[in-house]
Amino acid sequence: MEGIRSLYKRVSPVFPNLDILFVNAGYGRFAPIEAVSEDIVDEIFTVLVKGTFFTVQSLLPLMTEGASIILNTSVVTQYGASYSSVYSAAKSAVSAFVKTFAAELASRKIRVNAVSPGYTATNGFQKTGMTEKQITLQFNQLFRHCLLKDSHKHWKLPMR
């Protein structure tokens, strides 16, 4: 959090005004409910929720009238996926920030929006602590969700 707190001091000499701020706290750990520890909850909420909030708070003084803040959320806020209860809750908190920040910053004509991407086929899931079987289950649940929404044409799922 110390790095985030020092953002204003580091950014303002180079960019005294910001028109756009994109905040992407891209991190996750996934586990069955029984295996989630308090440390995992604290870690995920610190990175995704506190990191997002305090990044916006730190750089808000630099935002110009009519600026845009874009927060990166996740498709997991739209459906239930196994092993992602804490991650989903944290990304849902970021989605709530979009609405509350937009209401609060409307008088300054600062727009707040979200980008809510789906899974990207990378090796990142191998670093989450999930087994290959759990990763496959995640992708299968996502695919079923996309089919129900008739948006499967927009997703590229890895071939397994």
C-alpha positions in Angstrom: 0.0 0.0 0.0 3.0 2.3 0.5 3.6 2.4 -3.2 0.0 3.4 -3.9 0.2 6.1 -1.2 3.2 7.6 -3.0 1.6 7.7 -6.4 0.6 11.3 -6.3 4.1 12.4 -5.4 5.6 10.3 -8.2 3.1 11.1 -10.9 2.2 14.8 -10.4 5.6 16.2 -11.3 5.5 14.3 -14.7 1.7 14.6 -15.3 0.1 17.4 -13.3 -3.2 16.7 -14.9 -4.8 13.4 -15.8 -7.6 13.0 -18.4 -7.8 9.2 -18.1 -7.1 6.7 -15.3 -7.3 3.0 -15.9 -7.1 0.9 -12.8 -6.4 -2.8 -13.3 -5.7 -4.8 -10.1 -5.2 -8.1 -12.0 -4.6 -10.8 -9.4 -6.4 -13.8 -8.1 -6.2 -16.9 -6.0 -8.9 -19.6 -6.2 -9.8 -22.4 -3.9 -12.7 -24.3 -2.6 -14.6 -22.6 0.3 -13.2 -25.1 2.8 -9.6 -24.2 1.8 -9.9 -20.4 1.9 -7.9 -19.0 4.8 -8.2 -15.5 6.4 -4.8 -14.7 4.9 -6.1 -15.5 1.4 -9.2 -13.2 1.9 -7.0 -10.4 3.3 -4.5 -10.8 0.4 -7.2 -10.7 -2.3 -9.1 -7.8 -0.8 -5.9 -5.8 -0.2 -4.8 -6.1 -3.8 -8.2 -5.9 -5.6 -10.3 -3.7 -3.3 -8.0 -1.6 -1.3 -5.5 -1.3 -4.2 -8.2 0.0 -6.5 -9.8 2.3 -4.0 -6.5 3.9 -2.9 -5.2 4.2 -6.4 -8.2 6.3 -7.4 -8.1 8.3 -4.1 -4.4 9.0 -4.6 -4.6 10.2 -8.2 -8.1 11.9 -7.9 -6.5 15.4 -7.2 -4.9 15.2 -10.7 -8.1 14.3 -12.5 -9.4 17.2 -14.7 -13.0 18.2 -15.2 -14.5 15.8 -17.8 -11.9 13.1 -17.1 -12.6 9.4 -17.2 -11.8 6.7 -14.6 -12.1 3.2 -15.9 -12.0 0.3 -13.4 -11.2 -3.3 -14.5 -13.7 -5.7 -13.0 -14.4 -9.2 -14.2 -17.1 -11.4 -15.8 -17.2 -13.4 -12.5 -19.4 -10.6 -11.1 -22.1 -11.8 -13.5 -22.3 -15.5 -12.6 -21.2 -18.0 -10.0 -18.0 -19.9 -10.6 -16.6 -22.7 -8.4 -13.5 -21.8 -6.4 -13.9 -18.1 -6.9 -16.0 -16.9 -4.0 -13.4 -14.5 -2.6 -12.2 -13.2 -6.0 -15.8 -12.7 -7.1 -16.6 -10.8 -3.9 -13.6 -8.5 -4.4 -14.3 -7.8 -8.0 -18.0 -7.2 -7.1 -16.7 -4.5 -4.6 -14.8 -2.9 -7.5 -18.1 -2.9 -9.5 -19.7 -1.2 -6.6 -17.0 1.5 -6.7 -17.9 2.2 -10.3 -21.5 3.2 -9.3 -20.6 5.1 -6.1 -17.6 6.9 -7.6 -19.7 7.9 -10.6 -22.4 9.4 -8.3 -19.8 11.2 -6.1 -17.7 12.5 -9.0 -20.6 13.6 -11.3 -20.5 17.2 -10.0 -16.8 17.3 -11.2 -17.9 15.9 -14.6 -15.6 12.9 -14.1 -17.0 9.8 -15.7 -16.5 6.4 -14.1 -17.0 3.2 -16.1 -16.0 -0.4 -15.9 -14.4 -3.0 -18.3 -15.5 -6.5 -17.4 -13.4 -8.9 -19.3 -13.8 -12.7 -19.3 -11.0 -15.2 -18.8 -8.0 -14.9 -21.0 -6.2 -18.0 -22.0 -2.8 -17.6 -20.5 -0.7 -19.6 -18.1 -1.9 -17.3 -15.3 -4.3 -19.9 -14.0 -1.4 -22.3 -13.3 -0.1 -19.7 -10.8 -3.4 -19.4 -8.9 -3.1 -22.7 -6.9 -5.9 -24.3 -8.9 -5.5 -27.9 -10.2 -5.9 -28.6 -13.9 -9.2 -30.2 -13.1 -10.4 -27.0 -11.3 -9.2 -24.8 -14.1 -11.2 -26.9 -16.6 -14.3 -26.6 -14.4 -13.9 -22.8 -14.3 -13.7 -22.6 -18.1 -16.6 -25.0 -18.5 -18.8 -22.9 -16.2 -17.8 -19.7 -18.1 -18.6 -21.4 -21.4 -22.0 -22.4 -20.2 -22.7 -18.9 -19.0 -21.6 -17.5 -22.3 -23.9 -19.9 -24.2 -26.8 -18.8 -22.0 -26.0 -15.2 -22.9 -25.5 -16.1 -26.5 -22.2 -14.4 -26.4 -20.0 -17.4 -26.9 -18.8 -16.0 -30.2 -16.8 -13.4 -28.3 -14.8 -15.9 -26.2 -11.7 -17.9 -27.0 -11.4 -20.8 -24.7 -8.2 -22.8 -24.6 -8.3 -26.2 -26.2 -7.7 -29.0 -23.6 
